[in-house]
Amino acid sequence: MHHKQLTASTLARLHQNQVALGEAVWQLAKWIEQRGSTEVAQGVRGQLLLMTQNSALINQALSELIESQLDT
């Protein structure tokens, strides 16, 4: 049981790291665009959009995993 809690906690922290990195990259894309490289910024934003969509699904799965640990 301890391993399941540790796994859920570790996955949640990895997800937090992914979200934080995404936010940092978003800021870099904004900075790049302000300096005239709109094509590069658009490419970065496209990948960030995919990451955001996946993040919502990951967050839902993590919530269910953590909730299932509370039930046991």
matplotlib code that plots the C-alpha trace (Angstrom):
import matplotlib.pyplot as plt

x = [0.0, 2.8, 4.2, 0.9, 0.9, 4.5, 3.8, 0.8, 2.7, 5.7, 3.5, 1.7, 5.0, 6.2, 3.0, 3.6, 7.1, 5.7, 3.2, 6.0, 8.2, 5.3, 4.8, 8.4, 8.5, 5.3, 7.1, 10.1, 7.7, 6.3, 9.7, 10.7, 7.6, 8.2, 11.6, 10.1, 10.3, 6.5, 6.9, 9.1, 6.7, 3.7, 5.5, 6.3, 2.7, 1.4, 3.4, 2.4, -1.3, -0.7, 1.0, -2.0, -4.5, -2.5, -2.0, -5.8, -6.1, -3.0, -4.4, -7.8, -6.0, -3.8, -6.9, -8.6, -5.4, -5.1, -8.8, -8.6, -5.7, -7.9, -10.7, -8.3]
y = [0.0, 2.4, 1.8, 2.9, 6.1, 6.8, 6.2, 8.5, 11.2, 10.9, 11.0, 14.1, 15.9, 14.9, 16.4, 19.6, 19.8, 19.3, 22.1, 24.4, 23.7, 24.4, 27.7, 28.6, 27.6, 29.7, 32.7, 32.0, 31.8, 35.2, 36.7, 35.2, 36.5, 40.0, 39.9, 39.1, 35.4, 34.8, 31.5, 30.0, 31.2, 29.7, 26.3, 26.4, 27.3, 24.4, 22.0, 23.7, 23.3, 19.5, 19.5, 21.4, 18.9, 16.0, 17.7, 17.8, 14.1, 13.4, 15.5, 13.7, 10.3, 11.4, 12.6, 9.2, 7.4, 9.5, 9.2, 5.4, 5.4, 7.3, 4.7, 1.9]
z = [0.0, 0.8, -2.7, -4.3, -2.3, -3.2, -6.9, -6.8, -5.0, -7.4, -10.5, -9.1, -8.6, -12.1, -13.4, -11.5, -13.0, -16.5, -15.9, -14.6, -17.5, -19.9, -18.3, -18.6, -22.2, -22.8, -21.4, -23.7, -26.7, -25.8, -25.5, -28.9, -30.5, -29.1, -30.9, -34.3, -34.6, -34.8, -36.8, -34.0, -31.3, -33.1, -33.4, -29.7, -28.8, -31.0, -28.9, -25.7, -26.7, -27.0, -23.7, -22.1, -23.5, -22.2, -18.9, -18.3, -18.9, -16.7, -14.0, -14.1, -14.0, -11.0, -9.2, -9.7, -8.6, -5.4, -4.7, -5.0, -2.5, 0.0, -0.4, 0.6]

ax = plt.figure().add_subplot(projection="3d")
ax.plot(x, y, z, "-o")
ax.set_aspect("equal")
plt.show()
